[in-house]
Amino acid sequence: MNALFNLIVKQYMSRRMKRIERYMLHPEEAQERWLRRILDRARETEQGKRWGFSEIKNGEQFARAVPAQDYDAVKGDIARMMRGEPNVLWPGAINWYSKSSGTTSDKSKFMPVPYGNIFNCHIAGAWDTVTLLYHNKPDMQAFRYKHLAVPGSFQPLAEYPKTRFGDVSAILVQHMPTIARVLYTPDTKTNLMPNFEEKLQKIAEITSKQRDICLFGGVPTWLIVLFRMVLEKSGKSNLLEVWPQLQAYMHGGVGFEPYRATFRELIPSDSFAYQEVYNASEGFFGVQCDLGQNDLLLLADNGVYYEFVPTSEWDKEHPKTVMLQDVVIGENYAVMITANNGLSRYLLGDTITFTRRYPFCFRITGRTKQFINAFGEEVMVGDADKALAEACRQLNASVTEYTAAPVYFSAEKSRGGHEWVVEFEREPADLKQFNQVLDESLQKINSDYEAKRYKGMALDQLRINPVPRGTFIRWMRARGKFGNQNKVPRLANHRQYVEELIRFVAEENPANP
């Protein structure tokens, strides 16, 4: 790992950037090509014969022939595939499955990850990500130093040991190209340890003694836990004192705005780069292509064909969709994918809004099941993240985690509202003022919420319940949700999570209910 190696990789990425620029300008061509490839590849599978893939010529015919599908529609087929049955959703037998632990359900989802999907979707997306990072920052020296990985783990299926399942990050580490394996720290054995808490301790022990880490990626929640361990073991006050070569963080999985101030304290540098990615168990879908703009480039040439479901169609059994070239800037869409892993017209559950065309860029706004719309306010996760970030900015506070829920009408309460449970990294001097600024910021961002708040006629001002530091991590652990693939549920149209947290804090502190 030296300057020459970094130069060679930069030359490769310069050539790769030309391919990215082609699909930025002509995404329809890439989308049509991938639809044809996927249909042709899967035409002799059970699914291909069921829906007549061999007869489908274009996207319109595809939408008419194949119904929209959620996990319930495909889980039976996937269960058979996991037990060795070939040619069900995708050709051949598939031995790898990513386990997705949803935030709105206790059920785990298993997504097939055939080799073509690993290399032509997930790993291809990772290369596009690094290529765009270097395109934005040509002076990057990421291939001279180490990259920090904090993946999950995988395990064999008891009923059919040839099948292995686990976090998609662990599957990618297992299949990591040699060039990347040389760069990553710590070693693969440590990275794939099954006990996540022990793994974090081991990684902290190893990396707190290293000086050559320059880049890291992962979900902010768990990285903050790791970094606190590293600082404790090293005795340093910030990460630049531990790793002076730090240059960039590739983040995803949850909205980053609530964590930005905390990371700024951990890495006090104006030149450090933050790059958002949209990589899920089902595929690698987007990456921030311009570090100066807060949106993501849709990866249109990456093993995935996309359709988009307008808000008015979300609750319909047979929703109408629009193709990429027909999306409207500023409208909310649910994402539907057909991918080189056997998923066809599959509803991810994620919602996005497009910000520009050619290139087609978007922002993640939330989940179709993560929102608050108890009174017609239609608050999405993206709205909540932005409002919280603005309140933190104004009142010099920072937040580690939060979740929010509606407060419904009752015999004692004539108006509704929202209740937030918030864990502060740095508390505001005046919590009452923070509460007010958060409410006002949310009104400025969301006109439906503003209308319901008008003169307090329908909704009262939202209220905040602050909880002690570390509460959310301890709550997740108690729920059996401790690990890289698990995320804190941000918003819900029910009160389950908020009430669980309030009870959890009361049980931890019985003297102060």
HUWO-V905760 format. One line per field, one symbol per residue. psi: psi as a letter, one per 20 degrees, with the letter a starting at -180 (. if undefined). A space follows every 50 residues. Layout:
# HUWO-V905760
psi = ???
This chain:
# HUWO-V905760
psi = oahgghgghhgghghhhhgghgihhmhhghggghgggggghjhjrggghg jlhiiphrhghghhhpqqpahhhihgghgghhjiprkfhqqappippppp oqijqiqqqpppmrhhhghifghghgghghghghhhnijqkhjiaqpppm rbrrqqpginihpqqaqhhhhhghjpqghhhhhqqarhgghjphohghgg gggggghiiqikpiqrrrphghhggghhgghghhjrhrhhhgnijphqpo qahrphgiighghhhhnmpiippppqqnorhirohqqoioiiqlrqppni lkjppqrpoqhiihjqhmqqrqrgijqppiqpqqppqprkjipplpohiq qrpqhrqmqoqrqpibqijnrolhkjhlprghgggggghgggghjlrqpg rrqqrqorqrhioiqaaqppopopgoqqhohghggghgghghhhhohggg hhiokkhgprpqqpoqqqpighghggghikkorhipqppgqqjrjggghg ggggghhhmhim.
